[in-house]
Amino acid sequence: MAETSLFDRGMATRRAVLGDGHVDKANASTTGFDDAFQTFITEGAWGSVWSRPGLSKRERSMITLALLAGLGHEEEFAMHVRATVNTGASQEDIRELLLHVAVYAGVPAANSAYKIAKHELAKRQEAAQ
């Protein structure tokens, strides 16, 4: 049985976590300027790290959210809050991990992340109604 390429494995994981719509939009906007970068993140982040055994997608999602919040990467944080619908991380998980962010990365980082998470979760709830 042939082994799946790192890119193919990464793309499958990326689609499972972020959803086809997000990945299709990212692929459609890729140009010659950023195509190597898109390949790099698909293979490196999604094919190598997110596809590894040992942690569930929920656990990886929570780690990613905490890191993005702590580092102040708001756009990526919002995207990964939206992705929790696919990873199994709950609203309660996000609330708890943001308390950790407040203690270990600072209240201002957590405060910004709470605002973003509340907005994204409210949008999800509105769409479900």
C-alpha positions as CSV (number, residue, x, y, z in Angstrom):
1,M,0.0,0.0,0.0
2,A,1.5,3.4,-1.1
3,E,2.0,5.9,1.7
4,T,0.0,9.2,1.3
5,S,2.2,12.1,0.5
6,L,2.8,14.7,3.2
7,F,1.0,17.3,1.1
8,D,-2.1,15.0,0.6
9,R,-2.2,14.0,4.3
10,G,-1.9,17.7,5.2
11,M,-4.6,18.8,2.9
12,A,-7.0,16.1,4.2
13,T,-6.3,17.2,7.8
14,R,-6.5,20.9,6.9
15,R,-9.9,20.3,5.3
16,A,-11.1,18.2,8.3
17,V,-10.2,21.0,10.8
18,L,-10.8,24.2,8.9
19,G,-13.5,23.0,6.5
20,D,-13.7,22.8,2.8
21,G,-15.0,26.3,2.4
22,H,-12.0,27.9,4.1
23,V,-9.4,25.7,2.3
24,D,-11.1,26.3,-1.1
25,K,-11.0,30.0,-0.5
26,A,-7.3,30.0,0.5
27,N,-6.4,27.8,-2.5
28,A,-8.4,30.1,-4.8
29,S,-6.5,33.1,-3.6
30,T,-3.0,31.5,-3.9
31,T,-0.7,33.1,-6.4
32,G,2.9,32.5,-7.5
33,F,3.9,34.8,-4.7
34,D,2.6,32.6,-1.9
35,D,2.2,29.2,-3.4
36,A,5.4,27.9,-1.7
37,F,4.1,29.2,1.6
38,Q,0.8,27.4,1.2
39,T,2.7,24.2,0.4
40,F,4.9,24.7,3.4
41,I,2.0,25.1,5.9
42,T,0.0,22.3,4.3
43,E,2.9,19.9,4.6
44,G,4.5,21.3,7.8
45,A,1.7,22.3,10.0
46,W,-1.1,20.1,8.7
47,G,0.8,17.1,7.3
48,S,3.5,16.8,9.9
49,V,2.1,18.2,13.1
50,W,-1.7,18.2,13.0
51,S,-1.7,14.7,11.4
52,R,0.5,13.0,14.1
53,P,-0.8,10.5,16.5
54,G,-0.6,11.2,20.2
55,L,-3.0,14.1,20.5
56,S,-6.6,14.4,19.4
57,K,-7.7,17.2,17.1
58,R,-9.6,18.6,20.1
59,E,-6.4,18.7,22.1
60,R,-4.4,20.2,19.2
61,S,-7.1,22.8,18.7
62,M,-7.0,23.9,22.3
63,I,-3.2,24.1,22.3
64,T,-3.3,26.1,19.0
65,L,-6.0,28.5,20.4
66,A,-4.0,29.1,23.6
67,L,-0.8,29.9,21.6
68,L,-2.5,32.1,19.1
69,A,-4.3,34.0,21.9
70,G,-1.1,34.4,23.9
71,L,0.8,35.6,20.9
72,G,-1.9,38.1,19.9
73,H,-2.6,36.5,16.5
74,E,-6.2,37.6,16.4
75,E,-7.1,36.7,12.8
76,E,-5.7,33.2,13.2
77,F,-7.3,32.9,16.6
78,A,-10.7,33.7,15.2
79,M,-10.2,31.2,12.4
80,H,-9.4,28.4,14.9
81,V,-12.4,29.3,17.1
82,R,-14.5,28.7,14.0
83,A,-12.7,25.4,13.4
84,T,-13.7,24.1,16.8
85,V,-17.0,23.0,15.3
86,N,-14.8,20.4,13.5
87,T,-12.3,19.5,16.3
88,G,-14.7,18.9,19.2
89,A,-13.3,21.7,21.4
90,S,-16.2,23.2,23.2
91,Q,-17.1,26.6,24.3
92,E,-16.2,25.5,27.9
93,D,-12.8,24.4,26.6
94,I,-12.2,27.8,25.1
95,R,-13.3,29.6,28.3
96,E,-10.9,27.5,30.4
97,L,-8.0,27.8,28.1
98,L,-8.4,31.5,28.0
99,L,-8.1,31.6,31.8
100,H,-4.7,29.9,31.3
101,V,-3.8,32.5,28.7
102,A,-4.6,35.2,31.2
103,V,-2.3,33.7,33.8
104,Y,0.6,32.7,31.6
105,A,0.5,35.2,28.7
106,G,-1.3,38.2,30.3
107,V,-4.7,39.7,30.9
108,P,-4.6,41.9,27.8
109,A,-4.0,39.0,25.5
110,A,-6.8,37.0,27.1
111,N,-9.1,40.0,27.1
112,S,-8.7,40.4,23.3
113,A,-9.2,36.7,22.7
114,Y,-12.3,36.6,24.9
115,K,-13.8,39.3,22.8
116,I,-13.0,37.5,19.5
117,A,-14.2,34.1,20.9
118,K,-17.5,35.6,22.1
119,H,-18.0,37.2,18.6
120,E,-17.2,34.0,16.7
121,L,-19.3,31.7,19.0
122,A,-22.3,34.1,18.8
123,K,-22.1,34.0,15.0
124,R,-22.1,30.2,15.2
125,Q,-25.1,30.2,17.4
126,E,-27.0,32.7,15.2
127,A,-26.2,30.5,12.1
128,A,-27.6,27.4,13.9
129,Q,-31.0,29.1,14.6
